[in-house]
């Protein structure tokens, strides 16, 4: 029997992490298959034509540092990719006009995708990693005081060294888990899940719909009775989730140009680095409004301080130390 040399298969891990996925941005492509990327660079708007897969991403955005390479892209491989795959199927269903009688899993997939836009952008990923690192530093500092009393002769000299040896990527792992937990949000998620859903067609508008790296329009806190949330779906359509059907009816009764102008303004003003559209007709409008609104914090100062205070009361058992 002829012998064949064995082959080693190398699985290349994904390093291009989309915070605005290509399947979503592709809905805003023009006839040439490209989207118009309007990017804020040193205070100026730079316009380029991009394939939807070549924008809205950052290399290694969700990468885990301090773990074996094969585990370094765990969040992207096992959470973000699954989230986007489920959302792509849900969006196809929405585009087909099928908004009734969704299975719970499919409805949850779309909700996670919508909620994800609050948390998965580069600035918030950096913020979350920094916040979790501060919590770990506070806990280590607190535990350091008692470490000398329980330290054995062969143990590392400090608790920080002991923990780093046993859990070199502890803060990174907790940060990526926290990102996933925020997207699987037990407050926002059920609220949007239980809302009334609709598609708002704005084909008659004089302006086309824009989207951005902060694409959710939410004029009222979702806890309020009249609250609704809007996500651009294409140059001519929005997804709407509202607590009351009356809000959807009111939107449908409004002038389409006025609706698009209001939502485009908000979405461009809350953008930080990217705005996308079908063409370059609104470059001047984008330049006028880009990043004019302050960033919406994902955690309040009080919430951050509470977490750090709790960490200062940590015990060795919380850190899985003997």
C-alpha positions in Angstrom: 0.0 0.0 0.0 1.3 3.4 -0.9 2.2 5.5 2.0 1.2 9.2 2.1 2.9 11.8 4.2 0.8 13.0 7.1 -0.5 16.5 6.9 -0.8 19.0 9.7 -3.9 21.2 9.4 -3.6 24.7 10.7 -6.8 26.5 11.6 -6.3 30.2 11.2 -8.0 32.1 13.9 -10.1 35.2 13.0 -8.3 38.4 13.7 -10.6 40.9 11.9 -13.3 41.6 14.5 -16.3 43.5 13.2 -18.1 45.8 15.5 -20.4 46.6 12.6 -20.7 43.3 10.8 -20.3 43.0 7.1 -23.8 41.3 6.6 -25.3 44.4 8.2 -23.2 47.1 6.4 -23.8 45.3 3.1 -27.4 46.4 3.2 -26.1 50.0 2.7 -24.0 49.2 -0.4 -24.5 51.1 -3.6 -24.9 49.5 -7.1 -21.1 48.9 -7.1 -21.3 46.7 -4.0 -19.4 49.2 -1.9 -20.5 51.3 1.1 -19.4 54.9 1.5 -17.3 55.1 4.6 -17.1 58.5 6.2 -14.4 58.4 8.8 -13.4 61.1 11.3 -9.6 61.5 11.2 -8.0 64.3 13.2 -11.2 66.3 13.1 -11.8 65.9 9.3 -14.2 63.6 7.5 -12.5 61.3 5.0 -14.7 59.6 2.5 -13.8 56.2 0.9 -15.6 53.5 -0.9 -15.2 50.2 1.0 -16.3 46.6 0.6 -18.6 45.9 3.6 -16.1 43.4 4.9 -13.3 46.0 4.7 -14.7 48.4 7.2 -16.3 48.5 10.6 -13.7 46.2 12.2 -10.6 46.3 14.3 -7.8 43.7 14.3 -7.8 41.7 17.5 -10.5 43.8 19.1 -11.7 41.0 21.3 -8.4 39.2 21.6 -7.6 37.6 25.0 -4.0 38.3 26.1 -2.1 36.0 28.3 -3.7 32.7 27.2 -2.5 30.0 24.7 -2.8 31.3 21.1 -5.5 28.7 20.3 -7.7 30.3 23.0 -6.9 33.9 22.2 -9.9 34.5 20.0 -12.4 32.8 22.2 -14.9 35.7 22.4 -14.9 36.2 18.6 -15.1 32.5 17.7 -17.6 31.3 20.3 -19.7 34.4 21.0 -19.5 37.2 18.4 -19.6 34.9 15.4 -22.5 33.0 16.7 -24.3 36.2 17.6 -23.8 37.6 14.1 -24.8 34.3 12.3 -28.1 34.2 14.2 -28.7 37.9 13.6 -28.1 37.5 9.8 -30.8 34.9 9.6 -33.2 37.1 11.7 -32.5 40.2 9.5 -33.3 38.2 6.3 -36.6 37.3 7.9 -37.2 41.0 8.8 -36.5 42.0 5.3 -38.9 39.5 4.0 -41.6 41.2 6.0 -42.1 38.3 8.4 -42.5 39.9 11.8 -45.0 37.4 13.3 -44.7 34.3 15.4 -41.0 34.1 15.8 -39.5 31.2 17.8 -38.0 32.5 21.0 -34.5 31.6 20.0 -34.6 33.6 16.8 -36.2 36.6 18.5 -33.4 36.4 21.2 -30.8 36.3 18.5 -32.0 39.6 17.0 -32.3 41.2 20.5 -28.7 40.3 21.3 -27.5 41.8 18.0 -29.4 45.1 18.7 -28.1 45.2 22.3 -24.6 44.4 21.1 -24.4 47.8 19.4 -24.3 49.4 22.9 -21.2 47.5 24.0 -19.1 46.0 21.2 -17.4 49.0 19.7 -13.7 49.6 20.3 -14.0 52.4 22.8 -16.3 50.5 25.0 -14.2 47.3 24.8 -11.2 49.3 25.9 -13.3 50.9 28.7 -14.5 47.5 29.9 -11.1 46.0 29.9 -9.7 49.0 31.9 -12.6 48.8 34.4 -12.1 45.1 35.0 -8.3 45.6 35.4 -9.0 48.3 38.0 -11.3 45.9 39.9 -8.6 43.3 39.9 -6.0 45.8 41.1 -8.2 46.8 44.0 -8.8 43.2 45.0 -5.1 42.3 44.7 -4.2 45.3 46.8 -6.7 44.3 49.5 -5.6 40.7 49.6 -1.9 41.7 49.7 -2.3 42.9 53.2 -3.1 39.4 54.6 -1.0 37.4 52.2 2.2 37.4 54.4 0.2 35.7 57.2 -0.8 32.7 55.1 2.1 32.5 52.7 4.1 29.2 52.8 7.9 29.3 52.5 7.9 28.2 48.8 5.1 30.5 47.8 5.7 33.6 45.7 6.7 36.7 47.8 3.5 38.6 47.0 -0.1 37.8 46.3 0.1 39.6 43.0 2.9 37.2 41.9 1.0 34.2 43.2 -2.2 35.1 41.4 -0.4 36.0 38.2 1.4 32.7 38.2 -1.9 30.7 38.7 -4.2 32.9 36.6 -2.0 35.0 34.2 -5.0 36.2 32.1 -7.6 36.5 35.0 -8.5 40.2 34.3 -8.7 39.6 30.5 -10.9 36.6 30.8 -13.3 38.3 33.2 -13.4 41.3 30.9 -14.4 39.3 27.8 -17.0 37.4 29.9 -18.3 40.7 31.1 -18.7 41.9 27.5 -20.7 38.8 26.7 -22.8 39.2 29.8 -23.6 42.9 28.9 -24.8 41.8 25.5 -26.8 39.0 27.1 -28.3 41.8 29.2 -30.9 40.6 31.7 -32.6 44.0 31.7 -32.3 45.4 28.2 -32.7 42.1 26.5 -36.1 41.1 27.9 -37.3 44.7 27.5 -36.6 44.7 23.8 -37.8 41.1 23.4 -41.2 42.0 24.8 -41.6 45.2 22.7 -43.8 45.5 19.6 -41.6 45.2 16.5 -42.0 46.8 13.1 -40.2 47.9 9.9 -40.5 51.6 9.0 -40.2 52.2 5.3 -38.8 55.7 4.4 -38.4 55.2 0.7 -40.2 58.5 0.1 -37.6 60.5 2.1 -35.5 63.0 0.2 -32.5 61.7 2.2 -31.2 58.2 2.4 -30.7 56.5 5.8 -27.2 56.6 7.4 -25.7 54.3 10.0 -22.7 54.6 12.2 -20.6 53.0 14.9 -23.3 54.1 17.4 -26.4 53.2 15.2 -29.1 53.0 17.8 -31.6 55.8 18.1 -33.2 55.9 21.5 -34.9 59.2 22.3 -36.2 58.0 25.7 -35.0 55.6 28.3 -36.5 52.2 27.6 -38.1 52.1 31.0 -40.5 54.9 30.0 -44.0 54.0 28.7 -43.6 55.8 25.4 -40.0 54.5 24.7 -38.9 53.1 21.4 -35.6 52.1 19.8 -34.7 52.4 16.1 -31.9 50.7 14.2 -31.1 51.6 10.5 -31.5 48.5 8.3 -30.8 49.9 4.8 -30.9 53.2 2.9 -34.7 53.1 3.0 -35.7 51.1 6.1 -35.5 51.1 9.9 -36.2 48.4 12.5 -38.4 49.8 15.3 -39.1 48.2 18.7 -41.6 50.1 20.8 -43.2 49.6 24.2 -46.6 50.7 22.8 -48.1 50.2 19.3 -49.1 53.9 19.4 -45.4 54.9 19.0 -45.1 52.9 15.8 -48.4 54.3 14.5 -47.1 57.9 15.3 -43.8 57.2 13.4 -45.8 55.9 10.4 -47.9 59.0 10.3 -44.9 61.4 10.2 -43.3 62.9 7.1 -40.6 60.5 5.9 -38.0 63.2 5.1 -38.4 64.7 8.6 -38.0 61.2 10.2 -34.8 60.5 8.4 -33.4 63.9 9.0 -34.0 63.6 12.7 -32.6 60.1 13.0 -29.6 60.7 10.7 -28.7 63.8 12.8 -28.7 61.8 16.0 -26.8 58.8 14.7 -24.1 61.0 13.1 -23.9 63.2 16.3 -23.4 60.2 18.5 -20.9 58.5 16.1 -17.3 58.5 17.2 -15.2 57.3 14.2 -17.4 55.9 11.4 -20.6 56.8 9.5 -21.7 54.8 6.5 -24.1 55.5 3.7 -25.1 54.4 0.2 -23.4 57.4 -1.5 -21.4 60.6 -0.8 -24.4 62.9 -1.1 -24.5 63.7 2.6 -20.8 64.3 3.2 -21.3 67.9 4.2 -24.1 67.0 6.5 -22.0 64.3 8.2 -19.0 66.7 8.6 -21.3 69.3 10.3 -22.7 66.8 12.8 -20.0 64.2 13.4 -19.5 63.4 17.1 -21.4 66.4 18.4 -23.1 64.5 21.2 -21.2 63.2 24.3 -20.6 59.5 24.6 -23.3 57.6 26.4 -21.7 55.9 29.4 -22.3 52.1 29.7 -21.6 52.3 33.4 -22.1 55.2 35.7 -19.4 56.5 38.0 -21.4 55.1 41.0 -21.6 51.6 39.4 -17.9 51.6 38.8 -17.0 52.7 42.3 -19.4 50.1 43.8 -17.6 47.4 41.9 -14.2 48.6 43.1 -15.4 48.9 46.7 -16.7 45.3 46.5 -13.4 44.2 45.1 -11.6 45.7 48.1 -13.6 43.4 50.3 -12.6 40.3 48.3 -11.2 37.2 49.9 -8.7 34.7 48.6 -11.5 32.3 47.9 -13.0 34.8 45.5 -9.7 34.6 43.6 -9.6 30.8 43.7 -6.5 30.9 45.9 -5.7 28.3 48.6 
